[in-house]
Amino acid sequence: MELLDNARGGYRFLTGIPAFSSGAAAMPGFEMARVTLNRPLPYRSGFDAIDAHLAGAGRPRQALCAIELRSPKPFSFDGFDEFNDGYRSILSDWDILLPDHNPVARSNVAPVVAAPAEPSLYAFSYTAPSEKASASFIVAGAADVARQSLSERAIVREGETSADAMAEKAAHVMAIMAARLAALGAGWADVTGVNVYTAEVLHPYLAETVLAPMGATAIHGVHWHLARPPIEGLAFEMDVRGTARELRLATDGD
């Protein structure tokens, strides 16, 4: 991973894959705000909602730094690539992509209950001017697979969901979270929110493998979403953030 500047957006980002970055951190003079939709919108319509919100906040499209999606079910590896092509084309149309990189972090999971009928926007984050000096960042979702080799062969304990296997998967993802935090110039003490996504039993390894490494931040707990990672065969995903503002956005029907 490299930490690169995205001056137009007011943030730095960790390089990732073509579909998304590994994380983003606000530059000095900026902070990050996270906006959760009251009801998810089909993700293409969701970008219209983002556009309207950014315009109302006086921020350019390039201030968009993270996207959180919900999908009907996990994709195949090929299906995930196909979806990413369409998603990335929107960022290209918005003039967000840099010559060789996508600066926008992302999470994309499939809820077990109340899953949307099509891939939908759940939340997004953007930068805004601020005089605060506190850390402000988003770490992109990471699952129980080596990102540099996105394939079945790279899944940790592939096909296993025992408590021991899930603990190993969680430890793998926690290591990714810690590495990305450090690369963004932050640590667990700066984290304001932790999301865990799994449809498997969580409590046998939650205390020792997930909470204990967080140190004092563990007092805030984690937000467990009963959801699966975005690709078939994966079983555990996390993302973390340190955001200055948490907002709710009304959508049609609210």
DAHULIN-V193616 format. One record per helix or strand of 3 or more residues. SS is the DSSP state (helix for helix, strand for strand). FROM is the first residue (numbers start at 1). LEN is the number of residues. If there is no record, write none. Layout:
ss from len
SS FROM LEN
SS FROM LEN
This chain:
ss from len
strand 3 4
strand 11 4
strand 23 4
strand 30 13
helix 43 14
helix 61 3
strand 64 7
helix 77 17
strand 105 7
strand 120 10
strand 137 7
helix 147 3
helix 152 3
helix 163 21
helix 188 3
strand 193 5
helix 203 18
strand 223 3
strand 227 3
strand 237 6
strand 245 5
